[in-house]
Amino acid sequence: MTAGRIISRAVWAGVALVLGYVALVAAANLTANEIPVRMSPAPEGTARVAQEPLQITSWNLGYAGLGADSDFVADRGKMFLPPSRAAVARNLASIQSTLSGFDSDVLLLQETARPGLMNRGVDVLGGVRAALPDYEMFFSSDIRTKLMPRPLSLEHGLAMMTRVEAPDPRILRLPEEPQAMFGIVRRHYHTQVLELEVSGRPWTVMNIHLSAFDEGADVRLQQLRAVFAIAQEAYAQGRAVVIGGDWNMVLTPTSFAHNSDQSALFWIHDFPRDELPEGWQVVTDPSTPTVRTNERPYHAGENYTTIIDGMIVSPNVAASDVHTLNLGFAASDHQPVTALLRRTD
């Protein structure tokens, strides 16, 4: 056999191996259906008894990759990845500083992430854990790749951080988008559900992150109805219910200054008020936006901003001191919302 034929066969064998690996990765990810969970308990003796008012904060961290200097290709921007690993590290340090300043009983976090592609290998979840040492951590991934090396892997999801005595949260699935991300990864939408006693009475707290890029917000509507079905069942049992997170729908009308082109608002849809169960209330701070568009890096008064993050509470809950912390979208494309909550019955 000539040297040329040996080289040719070796090349084709290599191509076959690569194609086989790609097929294996695609099959493993397309068929994966589990929602992996990571838990880390609070130090013994640090959990406090939950008392009213219950303080809850919700914040989408943007996997520390969507600071003010970033745009994102899915939002009609140019970048697929953050500008640099150093930029992600700066964002995470800012997020840690903000988180450590909260005294909330429960923090509902979205787009937390293990080291991987979209955060250039920075351990965002580990950084969150380090910033909140007295909290119990419950992380569940809605996006997770299999058989992919760390530089290319994804493990993003919801984190519920709890500083009060409570059992472990549970996971309930929500409707999913029909298409796989990048053609090979399915996003497993779900809600984290925490059932606890507050001042001796039963409460349910839910953490959600609904779909953003579904055509016509059809999947969002299905997810919303599923969330309300879960919440109404809890309310019917005599529980006070709080649903917090990133709804990816405009929760209250806004008119913040901007000069974004209409094309950047393609994913923006109003919250369907006719779907809100009777007596339930939307809890937001109307004075401060919670999200900005990512078609370009952030500049105040230029990017479109609105309110899609907040809480919805059952008829037996009253909210007070609702406040969105204005961070200038420095470290994330979302801003944290905090509220004090009490039962009214």
RAZI-V446842 format. One record per residue. N is the residue number from 1. RES is the residue in one letter. SS is DSSP state (hx for helix, st for strand, lp for the rest). Layout:
BEGIN
N_RES_SS + N_RES_SS
END
This chain:
BEGIN
1_M_lp + 2_T_lp + 3_A_hx + 4_G_hx + 5_R_hx + 6_I_hx + 7_I_hx + 8_S_hx + 9_R_hx + 10_A_hx + 11_V_hx + 12_W_hx + 13_A_hx + 14_G_hx + 15_V_hx + 16_A_hx + 17_L_hx + 18_V_hx + 19_L_hx + 20_G_hx + 21_Y_hx + 22_V_hx + 23_A_hx + 24_L_hx + 25_V_hx + 26_A_hx + 27_A_hx + 28_A_hx + 29_N_hx + 30_L_hx + 31_T_hx + 32_A_lp + 33_N_lp + 34_E_lp + 35_I_lp + 36_P_lp + 37_V_st + 38_R_st + 39_M_st + 40_S_st + 41_P_lp + 42_A_lp + 43_P_lp + 44_E_lp + 45_G_lp + 46_T_lp + 47_A_lp + 48_R_st + 49_V_lp + 50_A_lp + 51_Q_lp + 52_E_lp + 53_P_lp + 54_L_st + 55_Q_st + 56_I_st + 57_T_st + 58_S_st + 59_W_st + 60_N_st + 61_L_lp + 62_G_hx + 63_Y_hx + 64_A_hx + 65_G_lp + 66_L_lp + 67_G_lp + 68_A_lp + 69_D_lp + 70_S_lp + 71_D_lp + 72_F_lp + 73_V_hx + 74_A_hx + 75_D_hx + 76_R_lp + 77_G_lp + 78_K_lp + 79_M_lp + 80_F_lp + 81_L_lp + 82_P_lp + 83_P_lp + 84_S_lp + 85_R_hx + 86_A_hx + 87_A_hx + 88_V_hx + 89_A_hx + 90_R_hx + 91_N_hx + 92_L_hx + 93_A_hx + 94_S_hx + 95_I_hx + 96_Q_hx + 97_S_hx + 98_T_hx + 99_L_hx + 100_S_hx + 101_G_lp + 102_F_lp + 103_D_lp + 104_S_lp + 105_D_lp + 106_V_st + 107_L_st + 108_L_st + 109_L_st + 110_Q_st + 111_E_st + 112_T_st + 113_A_st + 114_R_lp + 115_P_lp + 116_G_lp + 117_L_hx + 118_M_hx + 119_N_hx + 120_R_lp + 121_G_lp + 122_V_lp + 123_D_lp + 124_V_hx + 125_L_hx + 126_G_hx + 127_G_hx + 128_V_hx + 129_R_hx + 130_A_hx + 131_A_hx + 132_L_lp + 133_P_lp + 134_D_lp + 135_Y_lp + 136_E_st + 137_M_st + 138_F_st + 139_F_st + 140_S_st + 141_S_st + 142_D_st + 143_I_st + 144_R_st + 145_T_lp + 146_K_lp + 147_L_lp + 148_M_lp + 149_P_lp + 150_R_hx + 151_P_hx + 152_L_hx + 153_S_lp + 154_L_lp + 155_E_st + 156_H_st + 157_G_st + 158_L_st + 159_A_st + 160_M_st + 161_M_st + 162_T_st + 163_R_lp + 164_V_st + 165_E_lp + 166_A_lp + 167_P_lp + 168_D_lp + 169_P_lp + 170_R_st + 171_I_st + 172_L_st + 173_R_st + 174_L_lp + 175_P_lp + 176_E_lp + 177_E_lp + 178_P_lp + 179_Q_lp + 180_A_lp + 181_M_st + 182_F_lp + 183_G_lp + 184_I_lp + 185_V_st + 186_R_lp + 187_R_lp + 188_H_lp + 189_Y_lp + 190_H_st + 191_T_st + 192_Q_st + 193_V_st + 194_L_st + 195_E_st + 196_L_st + 197_E_st + 198_V_st + 199_S_lp + 200_G_lp + 201_R_st + 202_P_st + 203_W_st + 204_T_st + 205_V_st + 206_M_st + 207_N_st + 208_I_st + 209_H_st + 210_L_lp + 211_S_lp + 212_A_lp + 213_F_lp + 214_D_lp + 215_E_hx + 216_G_hx + 217_A_hx + 218_D_hx + 219_V_hx + 220_R_hx + 221_L_hx + 222_Q_hx + 223_Q_hx + 224_L_hx + 225_R_hx + 226_A_hx + 227_V_hx + 228_F_hx + 229_A_hx + 230_I_hx + 231_A_hx + 232_Q_hx + 233_E_hx + 234_A_hx + 235_Y_hx + 236_A_hx + 237_Q_lp + 238_G_lp + 239_R_lp + 240_A_st + 241_V_st + 242_V_st + 243_I_st + 244_G_st + 245_G_st + 246_D_st + 247_W_lp + 248_N_lp + 249_M_lp + 250_V_st + 251_L_lp + 252_T_lp + 253_P_lp + 254_T_lp + 255_S_lp + 256_F_lp + 257_A_lp + 258_H_lp + 259_N_lp + 260_S_lp + 261_D_lp + 262_Q_hx + 263_S_hx + 264_A_hx + 265_L_hx + 266_F_lp + 267_W_lp + 268_I_lp + 269_H_lp + 270_D_st + 271_F_lp + 272_P_lp + 273_R_hx + 274_D_hx + 275_E_hx + 276_L_lp + 277_P_lp + 278_E_lp + 279_G_lp + 280_W_lp + 281_Q_st + 282_V_st + 283_V_st + 284_T_lp + 285_D_lp + 286_P_lp + 287_S_lp + 288_T_lp + 289_P_lp + 290_T_lp + 291_V_st + 292_R_st + 293_T_lp + 294_N_lp + 295_E_lp + 296_R_lp + 297_P_lp + 298_Y_lp + 299_H_lp + 300_A_lp + 301_G_lp + 302_E_lp + 303_N_lp + 304_Y_lp + 305_T_st + 306_T_st + 307_I_lp + 308_I_lp + 309_D_st + 310_G_st + 311_M_st + 312_I_st + 313_V_st + 314_S_lp + 315_P_lp + 316_N_lp + 317_V_st + 318_A_st + 319_A_st + 320_S_st + 321_D_st + 322_V_st + 323_H_st + 324_T_st + 325_L_lp + 326_N_lp + 327_L_lp + 328_G_lp + 329_F_lp + 330_A_lp + 331_A_lp + 332_S_lp + 333_D_lp + 334_H_st + 335_Q_lp + 336_P_lp + 337_V_st + 338_T_st + 339_A_st + 340_L_st + 341_L_st + 342_R_st + 343_R_st + 344_T_lp + 345_D_lp
END
